[in-house]
Amino acid sequence: MENKIVAKNLNLWYGEKQALKNIDLDIKEKSITAFIGPSGCGKSTFLKTLNRMNDYVDNIRIEGDVILDGENIYADGVDTTILRKKVGMVFQQPNPFPMTIYDNVAYGPRIHGIKDRKTLDKIVEESLKDAALYDEVKDRLHTNALGLSGGQQQRLCIARCLAVEPEVILLDEPTSALDPISTLKIEELLMELKAKYTIAIVTHNMQQASRIADYTAFFLIGEMIEYGKTDDLFSRPQDERTENYITGRFG
């Protein structure tokens, strides 16, 4: 598989505290890569470096490179609006806007200049279908999105991400607030979406990583300890710390 994103010698500090230490990691195109590890070990911080969401954090310093399709996203002059259109993000808590289901999905395309109603209708329908939500909401597109269940809200957030035609989808523990049935729907959805998109997901749920990820990276105290094919990492870990974590000895 081709590399979609390559992190090279990536270091990040919050003030004096170093949160990421010399991260080297390749994310393969049209696959699911999971980041696992204990709380506070740098997984979400690393995920946010991949579309520069950390730019919003005060007193942050980043060294190293993140290469997306051969271009360094931290180079001078990079348009972060275009970057975040290409590399979308779905957060831990579902965060639909307080507007209709339709307007939630149409929001991004409108921001990027699409005004034609027929075009927007098509984008909304296709995005909701791709997010496995359309059949559940097609008769209430113009009702408030906050009336959806938690699992539906999270799929709506995925549809909102898909509506701007990203190439990469970043997900930060997208099922941690959901019940098991909603979690299963999201996992099945991600397995389908990887045919068209490159997906990176932070998860505390090792079973989830083993079920859906093609590749898994284990993080510990700001370092990326081990990375490889998911089956190999879970069945034949190369580092004792990885083995201790996946067998429940700590974490």
Number of C-alpha atoms within 10 A of each C-alpha: 8 10 16 18 22 21 21 16 15 18 21 24 15 14 11 10 9 16 21 25 17 16 21 17 19 19 22 19 21 20 24 26 27 27 26 26 26 16 13 13 19 24 29 20 19 25 20 17 19 25 26 18 15 17 14 8 9 9 10 16 15 17 15 16 20 25 19 20 13 11 13 16 21 19 11 7 7 12 11 16 11 12 16 20 22 19 24 22 27 21 17 17 17 22 15 21 16 12 14 18 27 24 20 22 29 26 19 18 19 14 10 12 8 13 12 9 10 9 12 20 14 13 22 26 21 16 24 27 15 19 25 20 21 20 10 13 17 14 9 13 18 13 15 17 23 17 12 16 13 18 23 23 21 28 26 28 26 31 27 29 27 28 25 23 17 19 18 28 25 25 22 22 18 24 26 14 15 19 11 12 10 18 18 15 17 22 19 14 17 22 17 14 19 16 13 13 20 23 27 24 25 25 23 19 14 16 11 15 25 17 14 19 23 18 23 28 22 22 25 21 17 21 18 23 17 17 22 18 14 22 16 13 21 18 10 11 18 15 11 9 17 24 17 13 17 19 11 9 10 11 12
